[in-house]
Amino acid sequence: MAERVRSGAAVPAEPVAAPAGEPELVPCPARHCWVADALDGDGVKRPGLLVEWRQGPGGWQGRVVYAARARVDDWVLVEEWLPAELLTPC
């Protein structure tokens, strides 16, 4: 996540060199992360996929997708905006 933010501003992904005559490719912006305080409240950090950053009223927020326990043997995918302090790079 550190490579995504510099001096309080989002850093655009660097283009990847493409074969001659073809447009440059932008690398995938998604990054693996650990999500603290998951929606299920189990108190366990969940592996997640950080897909976007935004500046919120209280600071930076990341849009993440992760699995959370819905019931004893049932899991669901959750997508939500979380404060940056709840996200740890993998």
Secondary structure per residue as TSV (DSSP state, phi and psi in degrees):
chain	resnum	aa	ss	phi	psi
A	1	M	-	360.0	-28.2
A	2	A	G	-60.5	-35.5
A	3	E	G	-73.1	-9.0
A	4	R	G	-90.2	-18.3
A	5	V	E	-129.9	130.7
A	6	R	E	-138.9	126.4
A	7	S	T	53.2	39.4
A	8	G	T	77.4	8.7
A	9	A	E	-128.1	145.7
A	10	A	E	-66.9	141.4
A	11	V	-	-102.3	124.8
A	12	P	-	-66.7	149.3
A	13	A	-	-67.6	141.3
A	14	E	-	-75.7	134.2
A	15	P	-	-64.0	150.6
A	16	V	B	-102.6	136.5
A	17	A	-	-60.6	133.8
A	18	A	-	-113.5	162.5
A	19	P	S	-56.0	153.5
A	20	A	T	-52.5	135.5
A	21	G	T	86.3	-4.1
A	22	E	S	-112.9	152.3
A	23	P	-	-66.8	153.8
A	24	E	-	-67.6	145.5
A	25	L	B	-98.1	133.8
A	26	V	-	-91.1	126.1
A	27	P	-	-65.0	156.0
A	28	C	-	-60.1	128.7
A	29	P	-	-80.1	-11.1
A	30	A	-	-67.9	143.5
A	31	R	E	-135.8	143.2
A	32	H	E	-71.6	147.3
A	33	C	E	-154.5	169.7
A	34	W	E	-105.2	135.4
A	35	V	E	-107.8	117.6
A	36	A	S	-90.0	155.4
A	37	D	S	58.9	50.4
A	38	A	-	-60.8	158.5
A	39	L	T	-57.5	-30.5
A	40	D	T	-74.0	-14.7
A	41	G	-	71.6	17.6
A	42	D	-	-71.0	-14.9
A	43	G	-	78.7	16.3
A	44	V	-	-113.2	136.0
A	45	K	-	-67.7	135.0
A	46	R	E	-107.3	142.0
A	47	P	E	-69.3	138.4
A	48	G	E	-140.4	175.2
A	49	L	E	-122.5	114.3
A	50	L	E	-82.6	122.1
A	51	V	E	-114.7	-13.8
A	52	E	E	-165.7	152.1
A	53	W	E	-117.0	151.2
A	54	R	E	-150.4	155.1
A	55	Q	E	-89.9	116.0
A	56	G	E	-101.4	178.6
A	57	P	T	-61.8	-29.4
A	58	G	T	-104.6	9.2
A	59	G	E	128.4	-165.9
A	60	W	E	-71.4	142.9
A	61	Q	E	-130.1	146.3
A	62	G	E	-115.8	138.4
A	63	R	E	-90.0	119.3
A	64	V	E	-125.6	155.8
A	65	V	E	-122.8	131.1
A	66	Y	E	-155.5	163.9
A	67	A	E	-90.7	137.8
A	68	A	E	-133.8	150.0
A	69	R	E	-74.9	123.6
A	70	A	E	-91.3	-39.7
A	71	R	E	-143.0	-175.6
A	72	V	T	-53.0	-48.8
A	73	D	T	-119.1	28.1
A	74	D	E	-132.2	129.4
A	75	W	E	-117.7	149.2
A	76	V	E	-131.6	157.4
A	77	L	E	-88.9	134.9
A	78	V	E	-117.2	135.8
A	79	E	E	-123.2	123.3
A	80	E	E	-156.6	160.1
A	81	W	E	-88.8	127.6
A	82	L	E	-127.4	150.5
A	83	P	E	-60.4	143.8
A	84	A	G	-55.5	-31.9
A	85	E	G	-68.1	-13.2
A	86	L	G	-91.7	-0.8
A	87	L	E	-114.6	132.3
A	88	T	E	-123.0	133.0
A	89	P	E	-64.8	149.5
A	90	C	-	-86.2	360.0
